[in-house]
Amino acid sequence: MWSFPTLEPVVLTQGSFAIERVLSQAGEVVVSVGASVDPDEVIARSEDVEQTMTLYVASELGVESEELSKYVAKSIGSSIRKGEVIARVRRGLRTATVKSPVDGTLVSVDDSSGTVVVSSSLGKRDLLSLVSGEVERVIPNMGAIIRTSGTRLYGIAGFGTEAIGSLVVGTDRPDRELTADNVPNDWKGKIVLAGMTAGVPALTRLVEVGAAGVILASIPEGDLRRFLSGGQMDQDGFWNPVTAAHGDLSHPSVDSPLVIIVTEGFGRRPMNDRMFEILRGRSDQIISVSARTSLGNSLARPEIYLDDDEGTDRGIDDRIVDRRPLRIVDSGAFSVPATAAGEPYVRPSRFGVREVVVNVFLESGQTRTVPTTNVEVIE
Amino acid sequence: MVSYRNSDAPTGLEDNAITSGRESADAGASLVIDVDAHIVRGVLFDSVEGQSRFIASAQVPSTLGPPISDLTVAVREVISILEEQTGMDLDAGENDSALGPYAITGFPIRPLSVAIVPTGQQALTPILAVTGRATASIVHILTDNVRTEDGVLSSTLLESRIRGIRPDIVVLLEGDRAQSEWASAVGTFGNLMPDGIPDQLIVLASEEFQQYLIQALGDGANLTGLDPSQYEAHEVASALEAELTDLYEQRVGAEPRMGVSRDLKYVSRLRAGDLATRFTARRLERSVVSVDVSSGTAINWSTMHAGGSLARPDLDVHANIRALFGIPAGVLRSSIPLDMSQDDLGNWILNRALRPRVKSALRRDQLIESGLLTHVVSSAWRDLEGVVSDQIDIIIAGEGFCFEYDPALGVMALINGLQPAPLNGVVQVLLDPDGLLWSAGAIGDLSPAVAADVIENDVLAPAATVVVVEGTGTEGQPAVSGKLTYEDGETIEFSVNYGSMRRLSLGEGDQATLILTCEPGFAVGGSNPGEQIQIGPDDGLRGGEVGVIIDARGRPVFADRETLAAGQEDVRRWYLDLGIEL
């Protein structure tokens, strides 16, 4: 029986674990098995790949193919931005347009087929190690598996990409909110521990000063959506894109200007004490964060890596045993601290359905019986 | 239309039901494994006093998806729990005479993704959408969402949408704009196919357009096609349904044994639900709807002579809860009996999406889930519009509607979602926490007598009887008055105003008689104004954990309210009417 989506505890301290680092497209792996790597070391890079796209512009404009050239708004060879008009035609008081779906270059206009070809670049990408460790296995053309010693914390949702930076503590308690006034000018490149949450003004201020990332317990979805989409997207468009079926948590076109790691969930809840305590203890140290989040069949949760000199290669499990620290993650009241009072057991529900539950002690001293699906092992 | 089945075709269960006992008792213990991405359930049937009966069930969270991605783990766990409960060896070899047939149902692999792309208006489009949804498929219809403001097919929007969906199958339809749009559509798929999207392209177009496509895409593409003008619409739909069903079953068949050494016959959840629902409809001569919300939503509807089925693998209150964002926020909020802002409800939905295996254990969460289930049911039911009727006599719902806090929450979600308006004014709501209906349907494909026995003996016990008072009036105006007389002579007198509900206690197995008198403008089952109506056990009045509900809200239930607050206030009042503490 497992709890946390990744089948492991939320917190692993001074452990030995392996992380898989892979490019999003094939490239060159620049490390070999056994090599020692540092967090900011490039382990693989993908080359600039050109991709062409044929756009059926004449039919989209409703003009004859052979007349297409008359309506093309850009010259061949010119660069073109995503959303920029490629061709337009006037129809009475209205103008019909075809816009470029990508950043790229206008390659050709074909009046026989009524098409325009646009080329775009997938860009170069350097893949960093993110952790100190040793290359355990090379994944040809894609990346490597790196074994490292240290502390790893799982978040539950992330936005943006990856960051390495010095950790600064933005709030003194896990139930405090980071405000814009608390963000000084010298947090450029920092990863900020924000406590319970941060509103849009504070997130905007973090971007202004050039912070690399922020770790917070929770955030209301509306705040996050407004911050990342500038208030342009509604809940359906932002949180339920057509790619949701493939694991995307939010619309794939939304880029976050800084890495945001949410550790508990959506809403306003304090950060788990243990997680906050570990992070606060690493103030001014270099840490790495990966915001990659995927639901469903391509499961991934954000990760925070803290280097330790030593780690023990003990087994990692999330079995619920007596006195193990937990958090209860009911959808409406997530991240409630608790301690296991014994081991899970099977009991019939009101309807006779046998379900696995566990008794827990709450911080108030009360006990509660909770389905094991609703608890996560902290450490 | 293919999903509108002629239910005169026998289910195979009826004849055996008549002679149940001997035949089913000889069958040995039967096991059904019901799996999807949310749960794995094992249901065991065996002979008890000459009849096949439900013996035990067990369920655990599914291991179909990550991080385990191995269904056999959950299947073995379920079997182990059942073995512990019953002392039986359920994984014995094929020659063990104590064991009968085993079946697997549900969605043991991910559903197919199907995109329907019409080039202009095409009458087949909605028919094919309904057809696709009668299989284990997520159906995307790409019409306005891939067109410019002028209504012209946009190759860039189409390509972007198809890359986002990454469908297994695309159905490209010749429509009334094919002359001007066919080349764009074909060219777009020419761009996509080198990237392996889609796996298969089904072309429904005249020979001329098919030839153009073949020449443009070459021999390498996986193409099938037919000219729809040469066939009746239902024949085209049948062909598509067969194609999708075969493809899904082939993929299921390619999976290993699912952790069981015995042969497992796969019966799709829709077929299992269809068999059992049809059997129930014919046996009781009633209109029956079965609803299951687990990983996705499945609905079967059947009368004596007609029926329909629908799967929405992309809609539920677990991993696919984000589909509810497609419903306007005000509408969604107005069904929740609590004061929640749009952001609060959005947070709740996203927290469930992040941790989809979490159960609603707190009262507040159960109230929210009940309200959201209303929309899951109504959205799916709307997809069957034109196929189904609201004249529903019996509703059978799976475990997703069995709320620990109060079973009336599930009943409320079903009544509000389906809004039944039965001919005789009486609806029985049955809660089936063990999923016996679907398991019986699955085993019915192998051993009809077992299924018939189980449905008759173990499924058909209602949780609630709902009396629907139809008509309109002003809020608070008396709609109906009446008297419920119990077997021991005790009576409860009541009156219910228009726009309200009333819950009357009548326990499982208890009998009572209900006498109702409708006010002018209101009726129960077509009664005349002022006419006294008597409803007894023979008319479907049966006791259950929830009891009897008098529903005097008229139809439709969610009439337009001037403000969101007014709608929310109505919903809160209905929950309170049923004695549900908020």
Boltz contact constraints between the chains, C-beta under 6 A:
constraints:
  - contact:
      token1: [A, 6]
      token2: [B, 67]
      max_distance: 6.0
  - contact:
      token1: [A, 7]
      token2: [B, 67]
      max_distance: 6.0
  - contact:
      token1: [A, 54]
      token2: [B, 187]
      max_distance: 6.0
  - contact:
      token1: [A, 54]
      token2: [B, 191]
      max_distance: 6.0
  - contact:
      token1: [A, 55]
      token2: [B, 155]
      max_distance: 6.0
  - contact:
      token1: [A, 55]
      token2: [B, 156]
      max_distance: 6.0
  - contact:
      token1: [A, 56]
      token2: [B, 155]
      max_distance: 6.0
  - contact:
      token1: [A, 56]
      token2: [B, 184]
      max_distance: 6.0
  - contact:
      token1: [A, 56]
      token2: [B, 187]
      max_distance: 6.0
  - contact:
      token1: [A, 59]
      token2: [B, 180]
      max_distance: 6.0
  - contact:
      token1: [A, 59]
      token2: [B, 184]
      max_distance: 6.0
  - contact:
      token1: [A, 60]
      token2: [B, 152]
      max_distance: 6.0
  - contact:
      token1: [A, 60]
      token2: [B, 154]
      max_distance: 6.0
  - contact:
      token1: [A, 62]
      token2: [B, 152]
      max_distance: 6.0
  - contact:
      token1: [A, 96]
      token2: [B, 150]
      max_distance: 6.0
  - contact:
      token1: [A, 101]
      token2: [B, 156]
      max_distance: 6.0
  - contact:
      token1: [A, 101]
      token2: [B, 160]
      max_distance: 6.0
  - contact:
      token1: [A, 156]
      token2: [B, 354]
      max_distance: 6.0
  - contact:
      token1: [A, 157]
      token2: [B, 354]
      max_distance: 6.0
  - contact:
      token1: [A, 220]
      token2: [B, 343]
      max_distance: 6.0
  - contact:
      token1: [A, 221]
      token2: [B, 346]
      max_distance: 6.0
  - contact:
      token1: [A, 221]
      token2: [B, 347]
      max_distance: 6.0
  - contact:
      token1: [A, 221]
      token2: [B, 350]
      max_distance: 6.0
  - contact:
      token1: [A, 222]
      token2: [B, 343]
      max_distance: 6.0
  - contact:
      token1: [A, 235]
      token2: [B, 325]
      max_distance: 6.0
  - contact:
      token1: [A, 235]
      token2: [B, 346]
      max_distance: 6.0
  - contact:
      token1: [A, 236]
      token2: [B, 325]
      max_distance: 6.0
  - contact:
      token1: [A, 236]
      token2: [B, 326]
      max_distance: 6.0
  - contact:
      token1: [A, 239]
      token2: [B, 322]
      max_distance: 6.0
  - contact:
      token1: [A, 239]
      token2: [B, 325]
      max_distance: 6.0
  - contact:
      token1: [A, 240]
      token2: [B, 322]
      max_distance: 6.0
  - contact:
      token1: [A, 240]
      token2: [B, 325]
      max_distance: 6.0
  - contact:
      token1: [A, 242]
      token2: [B, 164]
      max_distance: 6.0
  - contact:
      token1: [A, 242]
      token2: [B, 165]
      max_distance: 6.0
  - contact:
      token1: [A, 243]
      token2: [B, 164]
      max_distance: 6.0
  - contact:
      token1: [A, 244]
      token2: [B, 322]
      max_distance: 6.0
  - contact:
      token1: [A, 265]
      token2: [B, 351]
      max_distance: 6.0
  - contact:
      token1: [A, 266]
      token2: [B, 347]
      max_distance: 6.0
  - contact:
      token1: [A, 266]
      token2: [B, 350]
      max_distance: 6.0
  - contact:
      token1: [A, 266]
      token2: [B, 351]
      max_distance: 6.0
  - contact:
      token1: [A, 267]
      token2: [B, 347]
      max_distance: 6.0
  - contact:
      token1: [A, 297]
      token2: [B, 65]
      max_distance: 6.0
  - contact:
      token1: [A, 299]
      token2: [B, 66]
      max_distance: 6.0
  - contact:
      token1: [A, 299]
      token2: [B, 67]
      max_distance: 6.0
  - contact:
      token1: [A, 329]
      token2: [B, 355]
      max_distance: 6.0
  - contact:
      token1: [A, 329]
      token2: [B, 358]
      max_distance: 6.0
  - contact:
      token1: [A, 330]
      token2: [B, 361]
      max_distance: 6.0
  - contact:
      token1: [A, 330]
      token2: [B, 362]
      max_distance: 6.0
  - contact:
      token1: [A, 330]
      token2: [B, 365]
      max_distance: 6.0
  - contact:
      token1: [A, 331]
      token2: [B, 348]
      max_distance: 6.0
  - contact:
      token1: [A, 331]
      token2: [B, 351]
      max_distance: 6.0
  - contact:
      token1: [A, 331]
      token2: [B, 352]
      max_distance: 6.0
  - contact:
      token1: [A, 331]
      token2: [B, 358]
      max_distance: 6.0
  - contact:
      token1: [A, 331]
      token2: [B, 365]
      max_distance: 6.0
  - contact:
      token1: [A, 332]
      token2: [B, 348]
      max_distance: 6.0
  - contact:
      token1: [A, 332]
      token2: [B, 364]
      max_distance: 6.0
  - contact:
      token1: [A, 332]
      token2: [B, 365]
      max_distance: 6.0
  - contact:
      token1: [A, 334]
      token2: [B, 351]
      max_distance: 6.0
  - contact:
      token1: [A, 350]
      token2: [B, 404]
      max_distance: 6.0
  - contact:
      token1: [A, 351]
      token2: [B, 402]
      max_distance: 6.0
  - contact:
      token1: [A, 351]
      token2: [B, 433]
      max_distance: 6.0
  - contact:
      token1: [A, 353]
      token2: [B, 433]
      max_distance: 6.0
  - contact:
      token1: [A, 354]
      token2: [B, 58]
      max_distance: 6.0
  - contact:
      token1: [A, 371]
      token2: [B, 359]
      max_distance: 6.0
  - contact:
      token1: [A, 371]
      token2: [B, 361]
      max_distance: 6.0
  - contact:
      token1: [A, 373]
      token2: [B, 61]
      max_distance: 6.0
  - contact:
      token1: [A, 373]
      token2: [B, 357]
      max_distance: 6.0
  - contact:
      token1: [A, 373]
      token2: [B, 358]
      max_distance: 6.0
  - contact:
      token1: [A, 373]
      token2: [B, 359]
      max_distance: 6.0
  - contact:
      token1: [A, 374]
      token2: [B, 358]
      max_distance: 6.0
  - contact:
      token1: [A, 374]
      token2: [B, 361]
      max_distance: 6.0
